[in-house]
Amino acid sequence: MSRNLRNQTTVGDKVEVVIFDERGSEWLKKCVPQNVKTLVLASEIPRGSLGRPSLLLGLLKWLFIGNFEKLGVRGRLRAAYFIALLEKISPTIVISNNDGSEIIRAIALNHHTIFVAVIQLALRERFRNSKITTLPTYFSFGRAEEKIFSSSQLKCHDIRPVGSLRNSIYLATNQAQKNDQEVSPRLVFISQWKRGLCVNPESNLFKAWNEGHRKTFQSVHRYAKENSIKLDVVLRNTFDHVDNMEQQRKYFFEAAQTTEINFFSSKNDELASYRPTYEGDIIVHFLSTLGFEVFGYGKKVLCCIGLGGGKPFIEEYGVQELIEELPSEVLLSENKEDLVNDMINSLIDMPNLTYETLTKNARNYYMSVEENQKTHERIQFDLSKILKIKNNA
């Protein structure tokens, strides 16, 4: 039972859960207990909303008494607006997937009677230039985020490792199937194409990222061609520019110097990338959320982040803490393309039981997985307890 709030500043019915920011809200709705009144709150301030005297007074009040740490004037105005709006709505819970948002942090800092939480949907490198350094409750993939927060000088006193929400939703309704007629192993490369990183990157760091990503693909493509192995390329679904997917395909055509590439993508189903990835035997990526998700659930996965420039690049890009628990058999941390073939061969030859034993601790570290409970069910259970306590108070 949910609805969206965009151009309204009043809410008729009592709302128990607010989902802050429409992006990703379809996933967060899966975490809300059934029959709980839920509101999806747009993260932009609607035009004319400040003309309502009661909301304007609330904004001014919070602007002067609120705790915003080092947030600037413009940020304080936006934060004060949403703090005042939530004061009027008076929900029990506010959840968001935007862990980089200073607004959600400000809401948590100032509304102590509201349970505010962020649900992780993607990998995070070190946070930079944070104005508010105190985080709300964080439903994380695993324990790696503790090191990321610490190295970013962020404080989070309530980190709850629950695994990947989207992966959990996919596995709840799908089961990966492999074609038994296939004799040779199946390779999958996960694209991380981003316009700012792959189309005329400006900074040296972005150029190094682009070079590493391209070299990873070229190495995998070359291996598949030399060994007559099927290669699937899972494209990154990105549609903020109309030609993004066309540019992404062009990027790989140029890198491979051929148009004979088997792509997987879907504009209408964000979960479509999971199926070909789970059906692969060896998954290779530069530094992909999807790669870590399926690694956590037992797939043979090779991360080639080192091809961006070795350890200096890894440190500058801010992902040292993210990869340091990966076994050396599944991590190429050096800038040496010639190691890719041997590492893929090693993973192909490694018995599944040996691989599971080798990676068990790392898989639990990066993706907290419970066999009998899905991620959305674990979050839903926590939210149910909070609602029950509030309703019985």
N, C-alpha and C positions, 0 to 999 in steps of 0.2 A: 504494500500500500504506500505508494510514493508519488510525488508530483514535483514539478519544477517551479522554481520561483525566479523570475528574471526581472520583470518590470513592476513587481509589487513590493510594498514595504510593510504590509500588514498581512497577518495570517489568521484566518478564522478559527481553525481547529487547533487543538493542542498538539504540538509536534514533539515527538520524543527523540528522534534522530535527525540530525542535519548532515547531509553530505556536501562538503564545501568544495566547489569547483565541478563543473559539469564534465570535464574531461576525465574519463576513466570511471565515471559514476555508475556505469552499467555493471562494472565488476564489483564495486563496493556495495551495491544493493544486495549482492549475494551474501554479504556478511551480516545483514540486518535480520534480526529474528522476525519470523512471520507475524503478520497482523500488527506490526508496529508502525505508527504513523511517521512517515519519513518525508523529508523535504530536500530536494536537490537545489542548492543555492549557487547561483552564478557568481563567479569571482570578480565580475566587473560591476562598478557602481552605475546603476541605471540613470539615465538623464531625468532630471526633475525630482529625483528622490530626496534631495536635500531641501526641497521646498516644504516638506512636512515638518511643522514646528517641533513635534515631540521627538522625531528622529534627529533633527538638527541640534536640539538641546542635549540629547544623549551623546551625540558626537562631540560637542563642545566639552561636555563633562569629562568624557574619557580622554579627550585630547590633553586636558590639564592634569588629571589624576592618574592616567594610565602609566603602566610600566612598558616602555618601548626599547629599553637598553640603548643601543647606538643607532636606532632607525632615524633616517632623515625626516625633514618636515613633510615632504610629499608622502613618504611611507607611513608616517604617523597619521596623516589625514585619512588614508585608505584604511589603515588598521582600526582607527577609532570609529570609522563608519560601520565596519562589520562587527566590531565589539558591541556598539550601540544597537545594531540590528538584532544581534543574537540575544542581547539583553531583553529585547521586546519579544522575540520568539520564545525564549526561555526553554530550550531543549535540554534533555538530560545528557545527550551525547552529540559530539561533533566529530566526524571522521573525514579524512581527506587522503588522497594519494600523492599530493604535492609536497614532498618532504623538503623541497628547496624554498617553499613559500615562507616569507617573513610574516605574512598575515596570519597564517595558521599558528605560528609560534607565538605571535602577540595575543591571539585569542586565548591560547593556553595559559599565558603568563597572567592574564587579567581576569579570566573567568574561572575561579577556583572551584566553583560548585558544578561546573560542567566537565564531564569526562571528554577530553580532547585527545584524539589519536591520529597518527599517520600510518597508512598501510603501504608498505613498499611494493612497487610494481616493476622497478627496474634497478639494475646495478648502479652503484654510486661510487665515483672516485672521490677524492678528498673535496670537501666543501671549501670554497674560497670566498674571502671577503664577506663573511656573514655579519650582519648588523645585530641580529638577535641570536645569541649563542646557546640559549636554553631550549631544548626540544620537548615536545609533548610525548606522551606514550608512543612507542614505535613498534609496530608489528613488522618485524624484519624477516628477511629470507632465512637468516641463520645468525651465527655469532660474529661473522666477519665485520659487520657494521659497527661493532663495539670499537674495533681498532680504527676504522674510518673516522668515527666521531672523535675519538681521542686525538688522532693526528690532526684533525680539523679544528681542534680547540672548542669542540661543542660538548655540551653537557646534556645527557639524557639518562634520567634516573630510573626509567622503566622501559627496558627493551625486552620485547617478547618474541623470540624466534618461533615462527610458525610455518616457514616454507613459502613457496610461491603461490599467490592467489590465482593468477590466470592459469598456471600449469595445473593447479588443483581442480579448477573448474573444467578444464579440458579432460583430465583423466577421470573425472566423475561421470562423464558421458561417452567417453571414447576409449578404445583399447587398440593400441598399435598392433598392426598385423604386418608380417613380412611374407613376401612371396616365397613359398617353399621351393619353387622351381628355380630360384636364383642360386647359382653355385658360387659365383664370385661375390666378394663383399661389396657393399654399397656405400659409397662415400657421399657425405653431405657437407657442403660449405654454407655457413650462415653469413649472409651479407649484413654489414652494418653501415651501408651507404648513407651518408648524410650530406646534404647539399653544401653546407658550409665547410665541410672537411674534404669533400671529394671533387667539388667543382671550383677550380681556381682558389685553393686554400691560401690564406694570406700570411699567417704567422708561420715561423719555422716549426713550431710544435705541431700545427695542423698539417703542414707538409709532411712531417715525419710520420704522423698518424696515417695519412693517406698512402704514403709509400709502404708502410708496414701492412696495411690492409690489402693493398694491391698485390704485394709480394706473397702474402699468405694465400690469396686466391690463385695466383699464377703457379705457385708450388703445388697446390692440390690439383689444379687442372692438369698440370704437366704429369703428375704422378698417375692420375686416372687415365690419361691418354697413353702413357708408356706401358701401363699394365692392363689396358683394355678393361677398365673398371667403370661402371656407371657412376656418374657424378650428378647429383642434384644440387642446385643453387637455390637456397631459400631467400627470396628477396625481402628487404625490409619494407613493410607497408608504411609509406610516407606520402601524404597527399596535400601538404600545405602549399605546394605549387602544382599547377595542373600537369606539368611535364616531368614531375619527379620520377615516376616509374619508367618513363621513356629514357630519361637521363641515366637512371640506374642501370638499365639493360645495356645502354650504349657504353657505359663505364666498363662493364664486364666483357662486352664484345671487343673493345679496344685492348683490354688487358690480355685476353686470350687469343686475339687476332683471328677470331672465328665467330660466326653467328650460331653455330651449332652448340647451344647450351640449353640444358633442361632446367627452366626456371619454375619456381613455385611462388605464387603470390595470390592475394585475394583482397579486393577492395571492401567487400561486404562482411568478411569474417576475419577478425583479428586473430582468432585461434587457429586459422588454417595452416599456419607455419609449423604447428606442433606435429601434425600427422607425418609429413615427409621426414621431419627430424627424428621422430621416434622410430620410423621405419628404416632409417639408415643404420649401418653397422659401425661406421667410424664417422664421428662428427668433428669438423675442424672449424675453428673460428679465430678471429683476432682478439676480441674481448667482448663477447656477446652475452646479454642477459639470458637469451634462450639457450646458449651453450652451457651456462652454469645451471640453469633449471634442469635440463635433461641429464647433466652430469650428476646432479643431486639425486636423481631417480635411477642411476645405475648405468646410463649409456656410456660407451667408450668415447671420450671427448678429448681432443687435443687443442690447447690454447697456445696461439703463436704470437703473443703480445711482444715478444722480444724482437720481432722483425721490424718494429718501428724504430729501432736504434739501440737495442740492448738495455742494460740496466740504467744508463743515464736517461733514456727516454721514459722508462717505466717510472722512475722517480719524479721526473718533471711533469709527467702526465697525472701523477697523483694516484697511482693504482698499486703501489708496492704492497700496501697492507691488504689489498684485495686478493692478491695472487700468492702470497708467501706461504700459504698452507697447502698449495697444490703439490702433489708428488712430482718429482722431476720427470717421470714417465709420461705425464700428461701436460707438461708445461715447457714450451720453448722460450726461455728467457733471454737467450743470446740472439744476436743478429746474424744468424747463420742459416741461410736457406737450404744448404746441402744436408742439414740434419732432418729436414721434414720427412723425406722418404724413409729413413731408418726408423723414425719415431712412429710413422703410420704402420710400417711393417711390424714393428714390435707390438703395437696394439692389436693388429690383426692376428698375430700368432699367439698372443697371450690368452690362456684359458680364462673363461668368464669368472670362474671361482677365484682364480689368482687375482684378477682385476678387481673383483668385489672386495677381496681382503685388503689389497693394496690401497684402495681409495676410500674405504669405509669411513675412517675418521674425517677425511677431507669432505666427503659428501655430506656427512652430518654437520660439519662446521659451516659449510656454505648454504645448505638447504636443510632446515630442520623438518624432517619427514616423519610423520606418525603413520604406521601401517593401517590403523583402524579408524583414522580420522583425517578428513581433508582440511586444508588450510582455511577455507571459508567456514567450515563447521567449527574449527577451533576459535576463530575470531567471533563467530556468532555466539558461541558458548560464553565467552568473556563478556560480550555486550549484554547478553541475557542476564547474567549475574548482576551487572551494574544497574540495569533497568529494574530488576527485582528488588535490589537494596533500596533504590530511590523510591519505588512505589510503596514499599513497606515502611518507609521512614515516617 
